[in-house]
Amino acid sequence: MTGAATGATLEGMKPTLLVLAAGMGSRYGGVKQIDPVGPGNEAIIDYSIYDAIRAGYGRVVFVVREEIEADVREFFAGKFDGQIDVDYVHQDLSDVPDGFSVPEGRAKPWGTAHAVLAARTAIDAPFAVINGDDFYGRAALQTIGDHLASLPVDGTDYAMVGYRLDRTLSDNGTVSRGIVSHDDEGWLQSIEEHTKLIARDGRVASLDESDRVRAWFTGDEATSMNLFGFTPQAMAQFQERFAAFLTEFGDQPKSEFYIPYAMNLLKERGEARMTVLRSDSEWFGVTYREDRPAVVQRIRELVDAGEYPERLWG
């Protein structure tokens, strides 16, 4: 039953920050997760971890691909000592349930929900999921962290932050976003993935593979930026849904097991539900290398405004 619980809550347990940093940045042209953008050579992830520490998180787990782990470890070595515990796990293409195999022609791992599953043996507390190349801000991480502390310890009521769609676009090309619908009480109804969104004529257009408009949005729709909050119960649920996904789509070399896909299925089956926490918080990120100057400028502005120190660490 959705939300079934013993009554014990997670209050007093420090949440974990699960950072999805396994992408190789094919459109960006490098390992963008550790590209310095701050005045002290900080990456965007540095700001997320700094905000998480201020918001009371107790641990950060990086999900990386094996071939970039050494670079990521070197970049962050010694930065957080004594402030937050750090662990690393690998997202591996071959990490599939028993009875399944990687199809011929498959080159990349299976997507964001698969990345979450990569940390299943490392998670023993409520956790917030973020992308390693997105800036979320302290307020959003605090909101998710506070919400996690109120959840039943064995419950399946989860949460996400919904950003305004028009504040999550790039001036340099299309972006992939999950468009969120929810009821009047804020409970998630669906997350629909749109893989080619772009600002056009004062609105937001969703394009198909031939760049024809498939849908129009006003821009104020709630949008998933992969800022989710889960209890550890989600791991077993995602593992079960991943097996079902592979049964249906596993032979497709570019199929993606996204968090929104898994969450939609859990909701439809009555196995979990999710609160949408609407937010006007600022978001920015680096999908394309051309996005980088605007990110550098915005972080400089936040530092000048006193939101962050000139150097985050030491």
N, C-alpha and C positions, 0 to 999 in steps of 0.2 A: 504494500500500500504506500502511496506517495507520502513522503515525509514521516513514515513510521519511525518511532524513536523510543528510547528508554526514558527520555526526559532530561538526561544529562546534556549539558551544552558544552560548546568549545570555549566558553569564556575562560580566560586565563591562559589558554594555549596560544602561543605566538604562531601566527600563520607563516607558511612558507611561500616564497616567491619563486614560481617556476618560469624560467626564462627560455623561450623557444628561440634558439640561436643556431639551428642546424643548417639553415639555408646558405648557399654559396654565393648568393647575390648575382645571379646570371644577368639580370637586366641592369644591375648597378655596376657590374664590372669589377668585382672584388669581394672580399670578406667585409661587408658593410657593418656587421655587428661590432667590429672593433676599429672602425674608421674614426680617428679623432675629429670631433666637431666643437669641443669646448675650449676655452682659453687656456686651460691647463692640460691640453691634449686628451680630454675625456671623450669617450664615446657616448652615444645616447644611453646605452645600458648603464653607464656610470650614474647618470641622473636618476634612472629608475631605481637603482639599488640605494642610492643616497636617500631618495624619497621613501623607499620601503623601510629603511632604518629609522627614519624620523617617524614613520607611521606605526612602528612597533613590530615589524616582522622580525622573526628570529633566525631565518635561514633562507639562503638562495640556492636553487638547484639549476644549473645550466644544462640544457639539452643541446648537445653539439654533435656534429658528425666527426668521426674519428680523425679524418684528415685535417681538420682545423683545430682540434683540441689543444695541441701544443701551442699554437699561436694565441688562442684565447686565454689559456692558462698564463702564458708569459705576459700578456697585456694586463691582466688583473692581479698578478702576483703581488702579495703584500698590501694591497690597497685597503682591504676590509678587516685586517687582523684585529681581533678583539671587539669588533663591532657587529659582525653577523657571520654565522657559519656558512661555509661554501662547499658545495658538492658538484660533481660533473657526471653526467650520464650520456650514453651514446644513442642517437637515433640511427638504427641500422635497417637497411632495406630488407635484410633476411629475417628480421624479428617479426615472425608471423606465428599464429597459433598452430598447435600440432595438427597435422593432417593437411596443411596448406604449403604451397611452395611459391617461389617468385617466378612469375611467368617470363618467358623469353621476350626480350626487348624492353623489360622494365629497367629504368636507369636511376630513378630517384625514389626516396622513401615515400610513404603513403599519405603524408599530409599532417595537419596540425593535431588531430585527435590521436594519430599514431605517435606523434612526438610526445604528447602527454603520457601515453602508455609506456614510453621509453623510461619514464621515471617511476614506474609503478612499485618497484622495490625500494625506492628512496623516499617515498612519501608516507609519513605517518601522522600528519597533521592537516588541518584545513589549508588549502593552497589557492593562491591567485595565479592565473596564467596570463603572461604577457608575451608579446613579440619582442625580440631583442633589438629591432631596428625602429621601434616606435617610441615617441615621447608621450607619456600619459599624464604626468603631473602628480604632485603629492595628494591633492584632494581626491582624485579618483582612486588611488591606491589606498588611501585612508578609508574611503567609503566602502570598498570591497572588504578591507580588513575588519572594519567594525561590524559589517554584516556577517562575516564568517564567524565572529566571536559569539553571535547570538544563535547559531544554528544547533540543532540536536546533533550529538556526536555521531549517531548512526543514521542521520536523516538523509533524504535525497531531495531536499529543497535547495536549489543552487541559485546563483546570481550572476548577473553581467552588468557592465556599464554600457549604456546606449548613448553614443555620441551623435551630434547632428551630422547628417550626411554631407552637407555642403562645407563642413569644416574638416573634412577628411580626404579631400581630393588633391591631386597633383597638377601643377601648371605645365608639366612636362610629358604628359601621356595618360593613358587609361590606368585605372586601379581596380583591384578586386575587393569587393566589400560584401558583407552580409546585411541585407536590409531586414529590419526587425519589425514585427507587428506584435502588439500586446493588448490585453484587455484593459478595462477601466481601472482595475485594481493593480495593474502593472505586471501581471503574469504573462510570460512569454506565450505567444500563439504560434509563431513560426519565425525562422530565419531563412531568407531566400538568398542564395549566393548569386551575385552578379559579378562576372569576371572582367568586364570592360566598361567601367563607368567614367564619364568625363563631363565637365561643365560645358554647357552649350545653351546659348540664347537665354541666359538667366535661370536656367533649370539644370537638371542633371539627366543626361541620357545614358541608358544602358544599351550597349551595342552587342550585336551578335558577332560571330567569327568573320563575317563579311563586312563588318562595320556598318551594318544597317541598324537603325534604332529599333530595339525590341520593346522598350518601355521608357516612360518619362517619370521623373520624380521632382517634387518641389524643392527638395534640399533640406527640409526640416525633419525628414524621417529619422527615426532612431536607427543607428548603425552599429554593427558589431565591429570592434577593432581588436578582437581577441583579448579583451580584458574580462576574464571569467573568474568566478569564485566557486570552488567545489569542496566537498568533504572527501576524505579518502574512499568513501563508498563508490565514487565515480569511476575508480580504476577498474573494478570488477565489471561494472556496467559497460564501460567502453570496450573492454576486452571481449565481452559477449557480442556487442554490436559490431566489432571489427570482424569477427568470424562471419557474421551474417553478411557484412559488406563484401568480404572476399568471395563468399559463395556467389553473390550476384554480380559483382563488378571486378573481381580479382584478375580476370583474364584481359582486362583493358589496360594497356601499358601506361596510360596517363591518368587513370582514375585517382581521385583524392578522397581520403577519409578525413573530412573536415570536422572540427568540433561542432559547428552548427548542424551538420548532417547527423552526427551522433545524437545531439541534443534533441533535434526534431523527432527522431525515432523513439527516444526514451519518453518524450512527452506524449506522442501518439499512443504508445503502449501503456501509458499510465504508470510508468516506472520512476519518473522524476518530473519535477517542474522547476521553473527558473523565474526569478524576479528580475525584471528589467529596471535598473536604476538609471533613469534619464539624467543626463549631465550636459551642461553647457561648458564643461571644462575644455581647455585647449588641448588639441592633439596635433602633432606633426611627426613626419617621418621621412625616410629616404628610400623611396621606391626606385628612383633613377638617380644617377650621379648628378644630373642637372638640379636635383632637389637640394643638394648639399649646401650651396651658398646661402639659401634661405634659412636652412636649419642653423647654420653657424651664426647668422645674423640674429635669429630669434633667441638663441641661447645667450648671445652677448647682451641682448636687451634684458633678459631675465636676470642675468648677473648684475647688470648696471642698476636694475630696479631693486636689488637686494634679496631676490628670491633664492639665489644660490651664491656661495662664495666664489671668489676668483679661481680658486683651486679647491676641488671637492675633498681631496685626500691629502692630509699632512701639509 
